Every structure is written in C-alpha cells, then in structure tokens.
C-alpha cells in the first residue's frame, strides 16, 4: 500500500501548494481593503463585485508586462534571485500540520505533507536560505539602491533570526520536541490540569519576541527598511519588472501566511480548539472543523500583520538594529533562563 501513501502525500502537497498561492494572491486584495477601511476609503471596487477579481487582474498585468533586464546586470543571478525567494517561501509549508487525521476507506490520512522530527529546524533552515534570493537579486541588479536594500535585508534577517531561534529554544525546552505535529498534539486539551494548554499562556514573552521577529523576517512594517520607498526607491527589487517583481511580492505574502501558520502551530494550539472532544462528532468532522479553526487563527495573524502596517511608522535603520541586538537578544536569553528555572523548580517539588 506504499503507492496509496505516496498518492495521499502528493495530493496533500498539491492542495497545500495551491492554497498557499491562492491565499498569497488574495492577501494583496485583503491588504488593500484593510488599508482602505483604516483610511476611510473604498479600496478596489472595479474588477468584479467589490473588486473581488482585482488580484486576478494584477496577476494578468504581471504576466503580460514587458520584462526588462538591465544591460549592466548579472543576467543569470538577476533571473535566479526571485526564483530562490519564491522557492524557499513555498518549501516551508510541507511541515505545517494543517489538520489532524481523516479516515478514508479505513485508512488514516494525516493532513501534513511530512512529519519531520526536526520540523522546527527545517523551517529555520529554509527561511534562512530565503535571504539569498534577496541578496542575489539586489547585488545582480548593479544598482546602488538595490544593493543597499539587499544589505539591509540580509543584516536585518541575520540579526532577528538569532532572537527568533532563542525565543523558540525556551518553547522547545518545555515541549521536548522539534516536531510541529508533536508540539500541536501537546496542546490538544484547552484545559490541562487547571492551566490553559496553549503554549502562548506558558510562553507569553517567547511569543511576543517571536512575533516581533516574524515582522522583521517578513520585511513588514515597521521593519520594511529593505524596500522603504522614501529612501531606496524600491529597495532590492528596484530594477525588477513583470513576473520577477511579482515573485518577490508573492514570496513576501507567502512568508506572511506561513509565519501565521507557524505561530498558530507553536503557540495557539494549531488545529485544536476548546471542547473538541465533547462535541460528539465523528473524527472526520472534528478534523474538518479543526482545519477551519487553523486557517481562522492564521488569518487573524495575517490581519494583524496588515493592521500594524497601516498603523505604525517604520523604524530608522539604526533603531532597527539596536532593537534586535540590544533588546531582543537579551530578552530571549532572559526568557530561556526563566523557563529553565521554572522547569527545574517543578522537577524539584515533584
């Protein structure tokens, strides 16, 4: 029955790929609508009812616009840069547990492409490669604004990846596992011996640190120094046009979606929801509701990303780096120390 297992995983991988692209595409529409709501405007309203087809019109524009490659650029690297950014963004979704298991013809099918026992490390490894797409694209453009944006992006990501990793060490100390599936299953019951079992309640400082680092990793306001229009024209993608520019933009929205899904899995119980064991429904129905709940939590994070963008001004670059090195890293180390002390104290009193 190995071919059935491969078929299941292929179908799940294809669905995850399609859903990720669809959500990234319509995140552009959602961002415009959220911005319009906060600025008392209407937003897109021409392409279809309520402008619902605007992302399709934008995609068509990207596909059919003239593609311009500067004569002085390194053409091979100029072309491969957006591809690396898009590829690394899409690769992270394979370890996300989108739901529990479905029973199909007597077989239990897990709604996860691959349950790696080092899933957290896999996500970090792939995300750290994404900076090469930005750095290569900025350097290959042979444009000083692009290069400055690429240097800013790489410095920013390296700085905040340290804090992000340290914030997760405290969580891993508590869960004892690097598997996202295991971490989600440990948050199964909303009540656990009188305490909320979601990790956000046991690791509030770790979650806050991870959330701030996620903004910096995704180059979102107030950490969008890599592409700030007022200083660097368009940042690392100044010289890009057509679908290559679209790849960079889609990669940003895919990273935002995956960041929301990752934080949902780590801190907010993933597909678990209160009283899921007391509903009296079949396993399949509970799984379907769990998938819906998972995406609802993820969409809440996406809305928060957009809300912050249209609410807060961006930092200066020196403020950005000072926050990362002088505040985020010490707080992450303090969180590890506090977590370790609490774990030792609990073991001692037992």
Secondary structure by P-SEA (a helix, b strand, c coil): caaaaaaaaaaaaaaaaaaaaaaaaaaaaaaaaaaaaaacccccccccccccaaaaaaaaaaaccbbbbbcccaaaaaaaaaaaaaaaaaaaccccccccccccccbbbbcccccccaaaaaaaaaaaaaaaaaaaaaaacccaaaaaaaaaaaaaaaaaaaaaaaaaaaaaaaaccccaaaaaaaaccccccccccccccccaaaaaaaaaaaaaaaccccccccccccccccccccccccaaaaaaaaaaaaaaaaaaaaaaacccccccccccccccccaaaaaaaaaaaaaaaaaaaaaaaaaaaaccccccaaaaaaaacccaaaaaaaaaaaaaaaaaaaaaac
